[in-house]
């Protein structure tokens, strides 16, 4: 597949085969993903590759995140979809491996009266760290797709970040995303792309 096909074929996978992913395959994906661009080339990210007993500990914390996120789901989706999503939070679709992407933990104060420039100056480091981690995550998703693996980019587990950090023994970092990874056991349809999202200026 060429890059365009990989991008268009990638889906969020919520059901995985009972099949381990070889460590060498994981290493290839991760080492290539680390070539993502980052703010001022600081590469302010860490990736934890979790399986086995460590994954079992993680699942309890993610299930709790699902419970905290359920009211939001109920506002957006019908009961059937809510139930499917809650089941995924409980077992991550049986994914054999879970990737945790972290960035440095920063604290600062944001006031309602701040202008955009002032707020950006205060948030700059966290802002660039978050964008850098997102670029890394996109690399991970596409590289996994290229190797026949499925992933799901999850941010809702931040609802239980303290529990996740405690389960993983992490104290000094902020979680960006949790990504279940494995061989897909489903082939979801492609959701339609929204129109009118590209704006051409000066091309008249």
N, C-alpha and C positions, 0 to 999 in steps of 0.2 A: 504494500500500500504506500502511496505517496502521502505527504504531510496533510494535504487537504482531505484525503479520504480518512485518515486517522482522526482528524479533528471532527469530521462530520459523523463518523461511526461511533465515537465514544458515547457511552450512556452511563447514567448513575445506576449501578448494579446493587440490588438489595437481596439477592439470593445467590449463594456460591456453592460450588461442588465440594464434596468431602475429599479434598485432594490438596496435599501440601505444595507450596511453591518452593522450588529449590533455592537455597541460599545464594548460589552464584547468580541466579536470575535476579533476585532482589538486589544484589550488590551492583550488577550492571545498571539497573534502573536508577538506583540511588546515586551512583557515581556520575552518571550522565546528567541527572536532574540538578546536581550541584553546580552545573554550569549556567544556571539561570542568572539573569542580571540582578544586581542588588544595589540599593542606594549607596553611593560613594564606595562601591565594591567592598562593603564591610562584611557581607555574607553573614548577617546577623540572624542565623537560624540554626536550629538543631532538630534532627529527625530521630525519633525513637522507634525502633522496629520491634514490635511486640507479638509474642505468640506464647502458647503453652500456659503455664500457671500464671504468668504475668498477665496474659490476655484474660484469663478467668477473673482475676481481680479487677481488671479494667471494666469488664462487662457490667458488674454491679453498679459502678459509678455512672456508666452510660445509661443504664436502665433508669436510674434516678433522674438523670438529665431529661429523659423522655417524659417522665411524670411531670416535671416542672414545665416542660414545653407543651404539654397536652392542651392546656387552655388556648394557646395560640393556634394550634392545629385545628381545634374545634371551630374557631372563627373562620378558617380558610377552606376547610374541606368537609365533605360528607362523612358520615360515621364509618362507612366501609374503609375509606382511605385513611382515616384516623387510626382505625384498628390495625391496618396493615403497617402503618408507620410505627405505631407503638410496639408491634411485634419485632420490627427491625431494631428498635432501640434495645430490646431485651437480649437479642442474640447476634446482632450485626450480620444477619443473613447467613451465619455459619462461616464467615470469612476466616481462613486459617491464620491470617496475618493482619495486624492493624498498625498503621503508621500514625505517629503523633508528631505534628509539626509545632515547634515552639519558637518563640523569639524572646529577647530580653524583657524582663519585667520592669516597667517604668511607672512612676507615679507623678502626677502633677495636678494642678487645680485649673478647672475651666469655669469661668464666670459667664452668666447670661449676657452681660454687657460687652463682652469682648467682640471686637471686629474680626473679620476673616483673617487678616494678615497677622494680628496679634495671636490669635488662636493657633494659626499654623506654626508660628515661631515656637510656641510652647509645645505643640504636639509633633513637631517635625520629626524627632527621632522615632517615636512610636509609629507615626504615619509611614515613614520610609521603611521601617522594619516590617510593618504589616504588608505593604505592597511587595516588598522583596520576597517575603514568605509566600505570598500569593503566586508570584511568578514561579517559584520553586514548585509549588503544588501543581500548577498547570503542567509543568514539565513532567512531574510524577504521573499525572493522569494519562498524558499522551504516550509516554514511554511504556507504561503498563499496557495500554491499549495495543500498542505496536507489537507486544509480545503475547497477545491473546489473553491478557488478564483484565479483570474488571475492577472498578474502584467506585467509591461514592464519597464525594467531598462533603463532609459534615461540619457544620459550625454550631448547631444547637447544643452539642455537649458542653459548650462553655457555660451553660446553665448550672452545671455541677463541676465547675473547674476545680474547686477546692478538693472535692472528693476524688477526682481523677488524679490530681497531683499527689494527694496522700497515698492513693493506691500504687502510684508509680514511684513514689519517693522523690518527687521533684519539688523544690522549694523556691527556686530563684528565677523562674521563667514563666512567661505567659503563653498559654496554649492558643494556637491559631486555628487548628483544624485536626479532626480525627478522620482517617481515611482507611476504611476496611479494604482489603485487597485479596484477590484470589481468582480462581478460574470461574467464570460466570456460569450460573445454572439457570439463566433466563436471558431473553433477548427483547428488552423493552422497545416499544415503538419510538420513533423520533418525535419529540414534541415540536410543534410548529415554532418557527422563529417569528418574533414580533416585527411588524413593519415599521417604517418611518424612524429607524434608529440611526441611520447614517445621514449626515447633513453636509452637503457640498457647498462650500463658500468660495466664490471667485471662479467658478467653473461655467458660468453662464455663457 
